């Protein structure tokens, strides 16, 4: 049985900024919003539960539009390497995951996100073989989730002519040859499992990246997208090396080729989008693709800074992500919002071109709804919208504002200020206490799982450590050749 809930006397985020108001939730949706005393009084008589919002901003739930759920167990592992070398360590650790590890990783990440006011997340996952357990953990988390199952059968190292030593290949392996029928069967099973659940968790097709998929995988990509009617989530042009691959392998570039192949049709989200030309940005924007900006991760890996101003000029829809816990660090969209707001200011002294706090907040809420396949249904506080809501305290030392506006929230708020979180009309955290699951048990399970993975990887790490200098030198040579070609 659903319960009507009234959040009263909060400062509610409206189209024109924060206003004193009340919001009535009926089941999974917002039933009414009141901004006058008379309207609020009428809503009070309709509510079964009254929640006092005094001292709080009420905002739409933040959406982490690109992340990898497994990686929450890998904090403190190697993160002082560029992506092409960092990925070797992550792959090695990843081979130690089992059902208990993926469950622990997902619930650990859910606890962190709930405390950070994140109500929705994309889990872009290579561990499709653990998919049923992952879906169950996402259901338990209480969050709204897009579970984007990897599709990949090509290695970046092959594309870059970087040969891994045999001893390392033996331990890491590589993408297995594509078995299209087996993948299609597993993917269909995951889709059906998710659709039989709460409705908060949905399966997406998650090509690792277009260049990491063979022509046969591209065919499967189109087929499964169309058969199941699912969104597509992928990495795209994250590093200089990937830009080199795109230029080398496809005449006219990778983006023109995937456009020609029909792979930009439908709901497409692409993470990173750093190393693209103006023409490629325009093409993606024309197709309505959402570009997910991951500023912390890109800085940590030295991948570059996404040209936010150019993407905005192209008319692209832009969302924000936290990426992996062992690259971007905290799953903290307050940090991502601040970085996204400040980084463009270094590129130009024209302050009129700098993104405003209200625009950045929209990237973390309304503009991220398409990555979950919920365009127009999520990300604003209005009747008929899904009730994913967050109360953020503005009466604390770090948040007490002179003016109640989006700038005060984006510049000053943090997970420490998040008081209560609602997803789909149900409280997953109330007054700083997580209700969706047992947080203490999740922490204990995660610690045990991380210990087990570290133990499994201990014997393999020296082989990778020994190979690293040679691989790093080869990568430097590849990038030097790329830079030389760019200056000719």
N, C-alpha and C positions, 0 to 999 in steps of 0.2 A: 504494500500500500504506500503510495506517495504521500509526502507531507509538504504542505505549503510553508515556506520559510520567508520571513521578512528581515532583510538587512536594513536597519533603520539608523538615520542620523549619521551616516558616513558622508564623506566627500566623494561623490560619484563621478567617474570620468565620463564626460559627455562630449559631444562634437566640439563644443566651444571651450572645453577644459573642465576643471573640477568644479562641481556644484553641490551644495548640500542636498541630499535626497534620500530616497528609500527605494529598495528594489525587492520585488516579490518574485519568489521562485516557486514554481509549481511543477513537481517532477523534475525532468531533466532540462527544462527550459525556463527562461525568464518570462514571467507572465505580465509584469507591469513595472514601470519606472515612474516615480513621482518626484517632482521638484518643487511642489508647493505644499503648504501645511494641510490644506483641505484634501489634496490628493493623497498625501501620506496617511492622513487619518482614515481614509477609506480603505487603504491597503492594510492598515493595522487590524481592522475588523475581519479581514479575510485570512489572516495568517495563523497557523497552528503553532509555529515557533517564531519567537522574536529574538533577533540578535542585534545587540547594540553596537553600532559602528563608530561611535564617537571616538575621536582621536585617530581615525584611520582614513586613508584613501582607499576607495574600492575601485579596482582596475580589472580588466579582463585577464584571465590567466595567461601567463607567458608561455610561449611555444618554442621549444628547443628544436629548431627545424633541421638540424643535422647532428647526429651523434652515433656512437658505437657502444651499445650497452655492455658488451663483454669487458670493455677496457677499464671499468671502475676498479677491478682487482689489480691493475698494473701500475698504480701510482708509485713513483720512485724508481721505476725502471728507466732505461736509457731514453733521454729526451734532449740530448745535445748534439743531435745528428740531423742532417737533412732527411726528408721523407724516404728517399730511396734506400738509405742505409738504416734508418730507424725501423722501417717496415720489416727488416730481417729479424730484429729482436722481437717485435710484436708477434710475428709469425711463429717464431720459436716458442714463445710463451703460450701462444694460442693453441699449439698442438697438445697442451696439457689439460685443456678444458674438457669437462664431462657435464652431465646433467646437473649435478649439484653445484658446480662452479658457475654455470650460466645462470642458474636460478639465483644464486647468491649475488652475482654481479648485478643482475637486473634489479633486485630488491634494494641493494645498497644504493644504486643510482637513483632509484625511485625515492628513497628517503632523503637523499641530498636535494633532489629536484623539488620535492614537495616543500621542503624547508626554504627553498629559494623562490617560491611562488611560481614554479613551472608546472603547468597542468597538462601539457601535451608535448610529445617527443617523437622524433623519428629515430628508430633503432635500425641503422643501416648495418646489416650483420653478415659476416662471412660464414657464420656457424649455422648454416641452414640445416645441417644434420641434427642439430639440437633444437629444431624449431618448435616441436610440440611442447617441450619443457619451457622454452622461452615464452611462447604464447600464454601458457598457464601462469608464469610468473608475472607477465604484464597484466593479465587479468587481476591477479592478486594485488597488484600495486595500487589500483584505484585510478591510475592515470589514463589519459587518452593517448593512444599509441598507434603510429604507423610502423609496422614491422616490415622493413624493406629487405627482402631476401636476396643476397648476392647472386649474381650470374657472372662468371668469369672463366675463361679457358686459355688466356694468353698472359704471359709474364712480362712485366716492364723490363726485366733484365734481358730477356731475349730481344725485345724491341730496341734496347739501347746497346746491344752487342756487349753486354757485361756478363761474362761467364762465371758462375759461382763454382768454387772448388768442389770436386766430387764429394769430399767428406761433408761439406756443408749441404750440398744438394741431397745427400743421403738423409740428413737430419731434417731439412726443411721441406724437401720435395718441391712441388710447384703446383700450379693449377692442373687438376686432372683433365684428361681429354673429355670433351663434352659428350655426355650421354643424354641426348635431348629428351628421349622418352622417360628416362628415370627422373630427370629434373622436372619435367612437366607433371609427372605423377605426384612427386613430392610437393611441388608448388600448389597444385590443385587441392591436395589434402590440407595444406596449411590454410588456404583460402576458405575452404569449407569449415574447418575447425574454428577460425576466427569469426565467421559469419554466424555460427551457432552460439556465440558467446554473448557478452553484455552489450555489444554495439560500440563499446569504447575502443576496442582493439581491432585493427584492420590490417590485412596483408597487402603489401605493395611489391612491385617488381623492382629489384635493386641492382641493376648492372653496376659492377664495381666502377667501371669507367668504360666509355665506348672503345678506347684503344685496347682494353684488356679483354675484349670479346671478339671472337672470330666471326667471319661472315655467317657461319652456321648459327652462332649464338645470337647474332643480330636478327636472323630469321625467327629464332625461338622467342626473342624479346618481343617482336611485333605480334607473333601468334598469341603468346600468353597475355600480353596487354589487352589485345582485342577480345580474346575469348572470355577473360574474367572481368574486363572493364575496370582495371586497377590503375592507380597512378604509378608513375615511374620516378625513382629517386636514384641519382648517380653522382659520382665525383666527376669534375670536369676541369681540366687545365689548372691543376693545383700548383705545379712546379715548372721551372724552366725546362727540365728534362722532358716533361710531358708535352710542352710546346714544341720541342725538337722532334719528338715522335710524330706529332700531328703534321708537322711540315714535311718530314721525310717520307711518311708512308702514304699520304693521300694528296694527290694533286689538287690544289685549291684549298687544302686544309681539311681537318677532321670535321669541323662544324658543317661545312658545305656537303660533305659526304653523308653524315648522318641525317641531314635535312633531305638529301636526295633519296635516302633509304626509308624515309617516312618515320624516323625515330624521334622526331620532335613533335609529333602529333599527340593530342590528348593532354592529360595533366602531367607535366614534367617539372621536376625540381632538380637543379644542378648545384652541387656544393662547390664553393671556392671561386671558380671563374676568374682567376687572376690573370692568366697569360693568354688573353684573347685579343684579337684585333677589333677595331671599331666596327668593321663589317660583321664580324662574328657576333659581337654584342647585339647589333641591330637585328640580326637574324633570330637570335634567341628571344629577344624582346617581342618581335613580330609574332612569334609562335606562342606567346603568353607564358613562356617558361618562368618559373620562380628561381632566382639566383640566391643561394644561401651564403651569406657572409659569415666567415668564421675567423674573426680578427685575432683572437688569442692564439689559436692553433697555428695560424699562418705565421705569426710572429715567432712563436716558439720553435718552429721547424725551419725558420728562415726562408719560407716559401715565397714571400713577397707580401704586398698589401693590395687587396682587391681595390681597383679604382672605382670607389663608390660613386663619385661625382659623374664619371662617364657612364656607369650603369644607369644612374638616375636620368641622365640626359637622353639615354636611349629609350627611356620609358619602361624599363624592366620592373617587374614586381620583385622586391627584395625582402628576404627574411634573414633571421640571425640564428646561428648555431654555436654550440660549444665544442663539438667534435669529440675527440677521445680524451679521457681523463689523463692519459699519459702523453698528451700533446698540449691540449688547451688548458689543462689543469682543472679548476673547479667547474662544475656544471652550474654556472652563475650567469644568467642573462643580464643582470644588472651590470656586471663587469663588461659583458659583450656590448651592451648598449653604450656605455661610456666610451669604450674604445672606438666603436663605430662612429660616435659623434665627434671624437677628437682627432682621429687619424687624418681625415680629409683636410683639417686645418693646416697641416704641415705642407700640403701640396700647393696651396694657393693663399695669397694674402687678401683675396677678395672675400671678405666676410659674408657678403650677400649670397655666396655660393655654398657656405657651410650648412650642413644639415641641422635642422632644428630638433630640439628634444622631442617635440610632438611627432615629428616624422620618424625619428628613431624608435619611439615607443610603438608606433604603428607597425614597424618592421617586426617587432617581437610579439605582436598580437594579431591584428586584423590581416596584415599582409602575409602572415605565416599560415593562415587558415588553409590556403590552397595546397600546401604540402601534405596536409592530412585529408585532402579531398573534401574539404568543408567550406569552400568559398561561399561567402555570404551568410553562413550559418554560425560563425564563431569569430570572436575577436573584438566585439563591441558589446556595450551594455545597452540593450534595447529589447523590447518585447519580441518574442519569437526566437531569440538567439539561444544557443545552448548555454546552460548555466555553468560555465567554467569561470570562477571568480576568485579574486585574491584581496584580502584585507591587509594593507601595509601601514604600519604605524608611522604617523607623522609627528608624534609627540615625544620622540626620543632625542637624546643629545645630538645624534648624527643626522637627524631628519627634520628637526623643528624649523619650519621655513618662515621667511618674511612674507612670501607670496606662495599661495597654493597653486602650483602650475606643474606642467610636465617636466620643466627644467629642474624643479626641486626634487622630483621623484627620480629622474634619470641620473642626475648628478650626485645625489646624496644617499639614496636608498641602497640597501644590500639585503642579503638573506636574513641578517640579524633583525631587520625591521618587519619581516613577514610574520603576521599574527595568525591568520587562518586561511585555509585553501579549500575551495569547493570544485569538484569535477562532476559534470553531468547532474548537478543538483544535489550532490551528496558531499558532506564534509569529509575530506581526507586528512585534514589537520584542523584542529580547533584550539585556539589559545596556546599555540606552539606544541601541542601534543598530537602526534600522528595517530590517526584512528584507522587507517586503511589496513594496516597489518602491524605485526609486532616488531617495532624498530630494533629493540635490544636483541631479539633473536636474529634478525637480519644482519646486524653488525657482527654477532658471534659467528654466524655461518660464513660471512664474507671473510673474516679473519682466517678461519680454518681453511677455506678454499684457496685463499692467496698463499697460505703456507704450503699447501699441497702442490700448487702450481710451481712455486719457487723450488721446491724439492725436486720435482720432476725435471725442471729445466737446468738444474745445477750442473749436471754432467755434460750438457750440450753447450753451455755458454762459452767455455774455453775455445771450442772449435770456431765459433763465430768471432770471438775476440781476436783470435789469431789471423783470421781471414780479412778482418776489417780494414787494415791499412792498405792492402792491395786493392780492395774494392773501392775504397775512397779515392785512391789515385786514379783508377779507371774512370770513376764518375767525374772527377775534376777534368780529365782529358776530354770527356764527352761534352761537358759544359763549355770548356774552352773552345772547342770546335764550333759549338753553337754560337758563342759570342763572336768568334771570328767571322762566321757566315753572316751574322746580323750587321756587321760593320762594313761589309763589302759593298 
